[in-house]
Amino acid sequence: MNDKASTETRRSIDWDQLPYGGDLFGEIHLAETGQGSAAADARPKLLPGLTLCAVGAATAAWLSEHYGFPIILLGLLVGLALNFISHDPRSHAGLDFASRTCLRWGIVVLGLQVTAGQFAALGPAPFAALGVVMAVTFAAGLAGARIAGQSRYAGILAGGATAICGASAALALYGVIGKDRLSQAQFALTLVGVSLASAFAMSVYPALAGELGLSDGQAGFLIGASIHDVAQALGGGFAFSDPAGNYATIVKLTRVALLAPLVALTGLWIGPADGVDNASIWQRLALPWFILAFLGVVALNSMITMPQLVMQNGLILSKALLLLAVTATAMRSRMDLLLQMGWKAAVPVVTATLASFIAALGFALVLL
């Protein structure tokens, strides 16, 4: 009797009306709640964003090669022109990967261009003068931010980028500052300003050095100590003369080597980006892994003589990775915030650039 009743009950159930009556393995439930797709796609979709970023970076590289314009600046401009791409969420993972990971590895590979012997080749007096020039430049960036009514983080970014090595230093410093304390729009504008100032300096400073009657050593120090980007500094030095270019190379790469101390001191000063300020002084002095790797590459490059082919390819790889990072950052920047900031965003870069030139010229005239 009980078996008969149970059979009748089962027959009376309309299984088609039950939401998961035939969902033996839970596929319907997982599909409707999104859990199935999340499990099947645990890894972020990097390919769409990375592909679009690579296309933009390749466009910038082609334009730079054919028209002689600074490649980093072109990467920024192309990235800003393609800003609408970031409206599609599918591009976010790849663009974020390019702006973070490519940046870090680009800085690591940049260490192949620096050796400890460059400090000895510079000499104590020019090295001390270079330190003063960098400190004045950094302070001028902070002063410019105050004049324009911007945060100190904008001044740190502009002053540090101008004092060290342009876009590379700006990218490293932004990793310490964090996007919660400084918007990506301000960061992108600072990169544009630094790149424009560097391109202007490369074109004008050698001619000014000639008009002022500077010697090869004086011109090399002026150009190497005041032009932001590595490529522009070297190009400006050799545009004056080969001896000036050689000396500008030593001065400029010495500035690049000081990137790690600047990042460490900045992190100690402003504290962690997540706002948790209960760490010890040793924890706050801890450098990001990519800066430690940069120092490791510099140490290795100082102990052994790298083949010229390795150094040349390393420079190309570093430029390519940094170009990808810059292009991706520009693509992710909000254009509405860029328009709201206006000319004030350029003030810290302008004040830091002027201070760098004046201080470098003063020491070049006095010391060399």
Secondary structure, DSSP 4 states (H G I P E B T S, - for coil): -HHHHHHHHHHH--GGGSTTTT-TTSHHHHHHHTHHHHHHT-S---HHHHHHHHHHHHHHHHHHHHH---HHHHHHHHHHHTGGGGGSGGGHHHHHHIIIIIHHHHHHHHGGG--THHHHHH-HHHHHHHHHHHHHHHHHHHHHHHHTT--HHHHHHHHHHHHTTTHHHHHHHHHHH-TTTS-HHHHHHHHHHHHHHHHHHHHHHHHHHHHTT--HHHHHHHHHHH--SHHHHHHHHHHH-HHHHHHHHHHHHHHHHTHHHHHHHHHHHH--TTS-----HHHHHPPPHHHHHHHHHHHHHHHS---HHHHHHHHHHHHHHHHHHHHHHHHTS-HHHHHHHGGGGGHHHHHHHHHHHHHHHHHHHHH-
